[in-house]
Each structure stands twice: as C-alpha cells, then as structure tokens.
C-alpha cells in the first residue's frame, strides 16, 4: 500500500486628449518576445495641457535641438503633440523605424521639460492601443471563462510561449489530440519507442512525459480529466480548430498519476512532481486532492519551491471551508502553493467549491467549462479541477511576459490583480476572480528584484492604520543602510497563522488591507529569510 488515495476535482456530472498613456495599458506584439509595439515614426508622444502658454511651448519644441538620429513633428488637433522617431541611416531609404530605447525616451523628455519651464508636459513612449484579440477557434464563443478572466486583452500583450513548460499532473493527456499536439512539450534527448533510457534520467521512453500509474513512457489519458485540464491550460489558439487555452502556445508536459477512476497514490503524485521539476516545468497544474497532509508530498512540493516552481492546485469540491476542514495539498502552508476555488459565469462561488479566507488564494471559472477530451473530442465539465488550469495557464502567460519572474512574484501578481467581487469576499485570500489582462500587464512592469541580504542583515517594519471597517497594515523591507529591498515576498501572520502574502514595490513598500477583526489579533510580517517585523495588535 502506497498511502492515502488522492482524487481529481471534476464536479460529478486621462486617456488624456490625444496622448498615448503608457501607464494605463501598454500594447505589445502578439508574441512571447514581449517587445513594445510602437507607432512607426511616432515612438515618443509629447503633449501639453490647454493653456495660454501652449503656443509658446509648441514654438519651443520647434526650436528644440534633438539628436541627429531623431526627428520631431507636429500632429494637428486641439492639443499640440510632438512625436519623435529614430531612423537608422542604413535603412533611411525604406523608412524602417529603429526602436527608441527607454534611456533615449527619458533623455528626450527631460530635454523637452527643461526647454519649457513652468509648462506641464506629458512625455512618454507612444505605444499602440488596439482591440482585444479574438481567436478563430471553432468553439471560442462557448468559452465564457476566457472572456470572464479578460484573456482577450491579455492576448494583446502575449499569447504564451513554447519555452514555458506547464506540467499537467493528472490522469494523463491525449497528446495526439489535434488541438493539443502542437503544444506538447517533448524530451528531445529521448527516442520514443526504442525501449531505452537514452538520456539516462532513469525513465525509459519518456519522450512525452511519464505514466507513474503504469510505469511507462506513454502518459495517455484513460479518464478524460487530464486532457480537459490540458486544453484549458493550452489548447492551440487561433488554429481554426475547437477551443483555445489560456495560452495559445505553451509546453504542456503530460504526467499521469491518476488512474481511469480518477484515483492516485501520493507516492506517484510526489514522484510526478519531482519528475516534472527535473524536466524543466516552471508551473505545475494539479487538479487533485487528498484527505490528509503528507510528509512525502510536502517534500516534493518543497523541492519544487527550491527550483522556483509554482504549484497551482484545486481547492476541492466538497463545498467546505478549507480553513476549518483542510484539503491537501490546497491547505498546505508551502509558499509555492496557489489554491483555486471555482466560480460560475456570474462570478459567484460555485455551490460545490471549497473556499477559505486563509487557505484558498483565488477563484476562477469552473462551471460548465468546454475543453478537449480524448479521441479528438470536446466536452463541458465542472469542478475546481476546471478552475485550476485557468490559473495555471495564467501563470504561464505571466511567465511568458517576463521570464525572469520567480514563483513568488507570479503568485503575488495573480493574487494582486484579481477582480474583487462582493460575492467572493471572505471566500479566498484575494477576495476575487483572476484577471489575466491585469496580471500580464503587472508582469511586464514589475521592478527588478533586489537580492535579499542574508537573515539578520536587513529590517522589516510594520505599522497599522485603522479605518472605520478596515485595517491597513503596511511597512518596508530595507537593508542595513536603509536602502529599499525590491520585489521580495513578505508574509502577514495574525495569531500565528499566515493570512496573506505580498511583494515589496520599487521603494521596498508593502501594504495589506484587512477587515477589522471582531477581537484583537496579534500580527507580524516576515520575509523569505524569516526576518520578522515587530508584533502589532490589530483591532
């Protein structure tokens, strides 16, 4: 006997005037390269508020000296707007624009402001705005979940990347499905079907992934559950076929740990996690749970954390509060766990979904979700199992947008970017349903993290500001010289229970907003190296 049986979680049958305002939403190419899509010949936008000095400011711009590789022009309209572009001398004949980098934009804008003292000037990258991308997949109109999480707007920024590997640890995947085959991650160091361990990793013929139930290299799905989850993560998008996943392109790694009945032993699940990490997965999608915690499973999840891997898991389908009746691994305190509840098309918590203000992180669509199933078919299913791959897929999009992000940053971005809903208040840590457009935008703009000093070499502060109904718990993380530590994850503990996590911003600042408690609670904040703030009492 290998241990407790785990089951899957399938529900039983001032855009201001004419200026481009980059801080609202940058428009990017529909590729994973995450390059800004600028207006050819108009790569910097400059505008002035309507005022008596506007004409004089415009004349100043006309006289402004700019680098030879740039040019300025005027756009007609009620507001005066100057635009700059750079053209390489070697391509001058074809008028092909060469991107203006951020330093050049900053220098130009600084020059413009210096030439026009006392005149309010808006100056920024003149990026393109455009309509949200709609794929041509046959059944796209039936995918309400994609619209609900604002995936079309996220696809304006990135549609994913094959270099981002997401392991679907489940009942296997039909990797021959026409809507999945192009997005299956393969082991090119292995020769399929030669009965040899070509890459000497201890697994024979693991070209596609691995089947830990039958101990072979053919992790095909004999249940339909895993294939359905894989389709939501990454069915090929815009291929005029079937459905689309949250990612149009991605590397899906099929891992079979559940049998035809949807059951699996924790030993196989733990092995599947470790194998997935070793195969290069940066995100694990696990729509399964068991009744108790497990040292073996905890060890595997911690191994994933050490390798910077995010583990997205289903909250469960018992309609219970996981804070009171834990479900594992959703109720694990591991920092790299992201637990997901299910919502319907009206952003209401699904009647079957588990929840928990402390132990469940976010919600996502999980009722009547259409996706791929074996034998080139499609089917509608419900469950927190269906919500989980929406979030795992979103994590993949964020990773595609900014490959340098850590699991902690991706988790924090997803939780901080939700659409808060009154119907979800008190049911999850974030109190909302995921928003892909917000998350991907945040991923692009996240500041580069500051290396965290060793424990004891820095300081975490905490203060509490009380409002009528809420408490604002905030502080900074700083080094021994008082300098900010950027992009480090901090955890809020109240009465010794972790209740929320955040990343410090570009000045080392964090803030938690919590409802005022019925009785006083003692709270503190600690970071990844276990440096703690003073204890404060929230009332």
N, C-alpha and C positions, 0 to 999 in steps of 0.2 A: 504493500500500500504506500503510495507516494505522498499522501497528505490530503487536506481538505479539497473538495471539488469546487472549482470556480466556474461560473456560468456567464454567458454573454448577456447583454442587456437589450435584447429585442423585446419590444412590447408584444405580448401574446396577441394572436390575431385580433467796410465802407468801400463790395467792390466800389472804390471811390472814383466817381466820374468815369473817365476812360482809362484809368490806370490798371495795370495788372498787379494784383495784390498777392504776392507770393506767400505771405504768411497765412492766408486763408486756406489755399489748396494749390500745391504745385501740380501741374500737368506734366506727365512724363510719357516716354515712349512705351508702347505695349510690349516691352521686352524685359528680361530679367537683368539687363545691364544697369538699370536704374539711372540712366543719363537723363538730365533735364531736356525736355523738348522745347527749344526756344524758337522764337519767331525769326526766320531767316532775315537778316538785315535790320532786325529790331530787337537786339538782345538785351538792352537796358531801357527801362521805362522811367521817365522823369516827368513829374507833374507839379503844378503849383495850385494852391488854393486861390479862388477868385478874390482879387484884391486890387487896390489902386496901384500897387507896385508891380502887378503881374507883367505889364508891358515892359517895364524896365528890366524885370528878371529875364524875360524872354530875350531882350536885346543883349543882356549879359551872356546868355547861353550862346547867342550867335557869335559873340566875340571870344568865347572861351577857347583856349588852346587845349587840344587833345592830342594824344599820341598819333603818330602818322598812320598806324595800322587801324585806327578807329575813325569813324565819321559820325557826325550828328545831323539830324534832320528835324523838320517840324511836321506835326500832324495837324490838319485842320480840325476845328471844333471849338466849342465854347471854352475849353480849357487848353492851355498851351502845354504840349507834351513834347519832350525831346527824346530821341531814341538813338542808341549807339550800336554799331556793329563792327566786327573786325573781319577783314578780308585778307587772306594770305596773298602776297604778291604773286605767288606761283599759280594761284587759281583765280586771279583777278578777272581774266577773260570770261570764265564761266560763272563768275559771281557766286561761287560756293562759299557759304559762311564758315568761318572757323570759330568755334565756341569761345566766348569771353569767360575767363575763369573768375572765381569769386573774388580773388585779390584785385583783379583789374576792375571789376564792378565796384568794389569798395573804394578803390583809389579814385575812380571817375566820380562817384557820388560825393566823396569828400571834397574833390575839386569844385564841383558844382555848388556845394553849400558854402565853401569858402569864398566863391566868386559872388555870392548873393547873400550877404549877411542880413539877418533880420527877416528873410523871406522863407516861410515854411515850404520845404521841398520834400516831395516823396521821390525816392530813387531806389530802384530795385531791379532784379532780374525780370525781364519781360517774357515770362513763360506762357505757353499756350494753355488755354482752357478749352474744353470741348465736351461734347455729350458723352454720357456713360456708355461704355462698350456693351453691346448685346451680342452674344454668340449666336451662330446659326444652327445650333444643335436642335434636332427634331422636336424633342420634348421640353425645350427650355422653358416654355410658358407655364409648364406644370411645376417648376422648381421654385415655389414661393419662398423657400428658405434662402435662396441666393439673393432675392430681392430684399427680403427682410433684413439680412445682415449687411446690406449695401455692397454686395460683391461687385456689381457692375461699375461702381465708382472706384472700387479698389483695383479693378482690372484696367482702369485708365492709368494706373501707376505701375502695376506689374501683373502679369498673368501667371507668374511662377517661374521655376527653373528646374531643369532636369538634374542639376547638381545638388539640389536639396533632396535628401533621402528621408522619406517618412515610412517607417515600418508599421504595417497593419498587423498587429499581433492578435490573431483571431482564429476563425475556423478555416483559414486558408483563403486564397484568392484565385479566381478563374483568370489566370494570366493570359489566356487565349482569347478573352472577350474582346471584340473589335473596338470597344470604347475604352479599353484599358491597356491593350497590348503595347501601344506606343509609349506608355508612361511607366512600364515595369522596369525597375532597376535590376540589372543583371550583373553577375560576377564574371567579368571578362577574363579573370585568371583561371576560371574553371571551364572544362569542356563538358558540355551537357551529354549525359547518357553513355559515358565511357567507363563507368563504374570505378573511377579512380579519384583520389583526392589530389587533384592537380596542383592546388595552391597550398597544400599541406596545412590546412587550418583545422583539420580534424573532422571535416564533413565531406562526404563523398557526393559528387554531382550537385553541389548546391549552387547551380547556375542562376536559378530564380530566387531562391530563398531556402527555407528548410521546414520540413514537416516533423515536428517533435512528437506528434502522436504516433506516427508510423515509422519514425526514424529513417526518413529518406529525403532525397532532394527534390521531391515533387509536391510542394505545398498547395495542391489543388483543393478547392472548396467543395465539400460534400454536404454543406448545410445551407448555404446562400448568404449567411450573415456576414462573413468576412468580405465577400465580393461586393455586397451592398455598401458596406462601410468604405471600401476602397474607392467605389465610384463617387462617393461624396467628397472624399479627400482629393481625388484627381482623375476622374473620367476625362478623357481628352476633350478640350474645349474648342469650339469653332471648327469642328470637323464635319459638320452637316450630318452627324450621327447621334442618335439617342439623347443623352444628357451631358451636362458638363459638371465637373467637380469644382470645388473652390479654387483649385489650381488647374489651369489649362495644360500646363506641363509640369512634371514633377517626377521624382524617382520613387515609385511605390515598391517597397520591399515586402513580399508576402511571407508571413510567418504563421505556420499552423500549430496552434497549441490547444485548440478545442476540437472535439470530435463531431460526428454527424448529429449528435443530440445537443450540441452546444455546450458540452461539459469538458473540463480540462483540469489536470492536476497542477498544483502550484509549482511542482518541480519542473514541469515542462514550461510553464509560463516564465519562471525565473531564468531557465536556460534560453528561452526565446528572447528575453530582454537582453541578456549578455551577448548573445549572438548578433542581435540587431545593432547593438552599440559597436561591436567589433567590425561589422560590415559597413560602418560609416553613417548610420542613421543619426540624424540630429533631433528627430521628433519621433515619439512612439505614440501610436493611436491604439488604445486598449479599451474596447467596449465590453468589459467583463468585470466581475467582482466575486468575492467570496465572503464567508461569514465571520472570518476572524483574521487578526493580524498574523504575520508570518515573518520570522527572522530570515528565512531563505529569500522570501520576496523582497523584504526590506533591504537586504544585502545587494540584490540585483538592481533595485531602484537607486541605491546609493552609488553603485558602480556607474550607472548611467549619469548620475549627477556629477561624479568626478570627471566624466568625459564630456561634460557640458551638453547633456541631452535632456530635453523636456519630455515628460511623460504625461500625456493627456488621457484621462480616464473617465468612465461613466459613473455618475453618482448612484445609479441603481433605480430599479422600477418598483419599489415596494411602497411608494407614497409616504415614506417615513422621513423623520428628521434625523439626518446623519450625525448631528451634534449629540443626540441622545441615544441613537441606535446605530453605531458605526457600521459602515460598509467599506470593505477593503479591496483595492488599495486607495479608493477615493478618500477615506478618512485618515490616511497616512499623514504624518506631520512632515514628511520629506519635503524639502524646499522645492524640488523639481516636479512635484505633482500638481497638475491643474485639473481639478474635478469639475464636471459639467452636468448641469441639470437640463431638462428638456422643456421647451415651450411650444405652444401651438401658433397658428397663423395670426392670432390676436395678441401675441406677446403675453399670454397667460401661462403660468406654470402648468404643465400637463398633469392631469389627475393622478397618473401613475408615477410621476417623477419624485425621486428622493430630493431633499433640499437640506440646507443648513447654513446659517449665517456665519458660522465659523469654519465649517469643513467643506463646503461646496463653493467653488470660486466664481463661476459664471454660468449663464444659461445660453442655450442655442436652440434653433428649431429642431424638434424631434418627433413631431406628429405628422403622419401621412407624408413621409419623405420618399420621393421617387428616385431610384438609383439602379445600378446594374446588379444583375444576379446571373448565375452560371447559365451556360448554353446560349449566350448572345441575347439574353432576355433582360427585361426591366420590370421592377416591381415596387409597389408602395408599401413601406413598413413604418412602424412607430416604435419609439423607445429612447431611453437615454443613450442607447447604442447608436442611434441615428444622429443625436445631437453632438456626440463626441467627435466624429470625423469632420463636422463643420468647423470645430475649434482646432483640431489637429491640422486641418487644411489651411486655416487662417494662420496658424503658427508658421506653416510652410511659406505662405505669401510674405509674411513679415521677414522671415529669414532670407527669402529671395530678394526682398527690397534692400536688406542690409545684412550681408553675410557675416559681419564682424560681431553681431549681437550675441550675447550669452543667453543661456536658457532663462536666467533670472530676468534679463531685460525683456525678452519676448513675452514671458509670463506677465510681467508688470505692465507692459504695453497693452496686452489683450485685456487685462482687468481694468486698466485706467481709461480705456477708450470705449467702454460699453455705452449703450443707450440705457440710461436708468429708467426704470418703469415702476410706477406705484404698485402694480400687480406683482412685482418681484422683490419688493422691499422686504427685508428680513429673511429671504429665502436663500440668498447667496452672499458671499463676502462683498462682491462688487455691487450687488443690487441691480444688475442689469443684464441685457441680452447683448451678445457681442456685435460689434460694428466693424466690418472689415476695412472700410474706407478710412475710418478714423485710425485704426491700428496701423495700417500700412503707411499712412501719412506720418504718424509718430515714429515709425521705424526708420523712415528716411531721415528725419530731422533730429534723431536722438544724439546728444553730445557724446563725444568720445570719452569712454570711462577713464577716470584717473586710477592708476594702480593703487590698490588699497595697501597701506602700510601694515607691517606685522602687528599682531594684537598688542595693545598697550601703547602703541606709538601714535595714537590719534584719539579723537574725542567725539562722543555722540551726545548732543544736547536734546532736551525735551522740555517744552512748556505747554500749558493747557489754557486755552481761551474759552470761556463759557458763554454760550449764546442762549436764547430762550429755549430752544429744543435740541441744540446740538453742541457738541464739544469739538473744538479744533485743536488737535494735538500736532504740534509741529516742532521742528528743530533743524539742526545742521549736523553734518559729519565733516570734521576738519582734521587736518594733520597737526603735528606738534607745533608747527609755526603759525597755525590759524588759517592756513590755506584750505579752500574747499576740496572735498573729495567727491568727484562727479560720477554719476552712473553706478553707485554702489547700492545694493539692495539692503533695506532695513526692514526689520520685522517688529510689529507692535504686539506686545504681550500685555494682557489685562487679567489680573488674578491668575497669573502664571500660564494662561492659555494664549497661544498665538491667534490673533484675530484678523490681521491684515498685513500686507507687505507693500512696499513702495520702492522706487528708485530715486535717489537724490538727483536734483536737476543740475543745470550748468553752473549753479553757485553753491552746490552741496546741500540744498534745502529739500526738505520733505514735509508733507502735511497729510494727516489723516482726519477725515470728518466722520464723527460717530454720533449716533443718537445719545442724548444724555441718559445715563443709567438710572434705574429705579432706586438703586442703592449705591453708595460709593464703591468704586473699584480702584485697585492699585495698578498703575500702568507703567511700563518702561519700554524702551526701544533698544534693540541690539542689532549689530550688523553681522555679516558673514563670518567675521573673525571673532565673534562673540564679545566684542566691546559693547558695553551697555551704558545707557543713559541713567541719570538719577531716576528714582521711582517717584512718580507724581500720582496724586489722587484725583480721579475724575469723578465729578458729582453731577 
